């Protein structure tokens, strides 16, 4: 507090000294030039420098550091060991004998009998004279279906051609079991005397097998196509 009062006094004295200072020239005033007597006195622009005393630095009081308070010691809880529990052995499962497998008695299977299927055959018959082919009406064609030995005949069906040389032979015999590959189509007789020699074109003499290509018709019927078959006026083939 005494130091602060001394600083206040120093500032007051410096202010009073500055206020009592006069401006102008006194002892060291420049002489008036001759012929200027009686004229008003002119003061020079010179301003003396006012020295301001240096204010001493204020020292901050030393504040002692407060030591950190030590944390109280807290003891940790001791680990509790789990009591030892002996493992219980698994109980053995009682032995259960397995029942012996009973074999089923052998029962011979009955062979499946193929379901009878209806077929139909169509084709054309011509008379060829040179490069011209003319349809023949009334030609008898024959469809023969053989047994498994391909010798015994199970079915023989004939039909005649119309005025366009077309024939259609239905094989609607459900009481006879046969396979389509066991059937052949043959030329039988021709009413045209001037063109009555059969040829083996498309197997008209040796027998034309039914091909695998067919058209499915209603009533569980397949329509196969053969030929065309050809007759000639002379036995050229």
Number of C-alpha atoms within 10 A of each C-alpha: 5 6 8 9 9 10 13 10 10 12 13 10 11 14 11 10 11 12 9 8 9 10 12 14 11 8 6 7 10 10 6 10 7 6 7 9 9 6 7 7 9 8 11 11 8 9 9 10 6 10 8 11 9 6 9 7 6 9 6 6 6 6 6 6 6 6 6 6 6 6 6 6 6 6 6 6 6 6 6 6 6 6 6 6 6 6 6 6 6 6 6 6 6 6 6 6 6 6 6 6 6 6 6 6 6 6 6 6 6 6 6 6 7 9 9 15 19 18 19 18 19 18 18 20 28 22 22 17 13 8 5 8 14 14 19 25 19 20 25 17 23 17 24 18 24 20 15 12 8 12 10 11 14 16 16 14 15 18 17 20 22 16 12 14 20 19 21 19 21 17 21 14 14 11 8 12 15 21 14 17 13 18 21 21 27 21 24 16 15 21 12 15 8 12 19 19 18 22 19 16 15 15 19 24 16 14 17 21 20 18 11 10 10 15 11 12 12 6 8 10 17 19 19 21 19 18 17 16 24 27 30 19 16 13 11 9 11
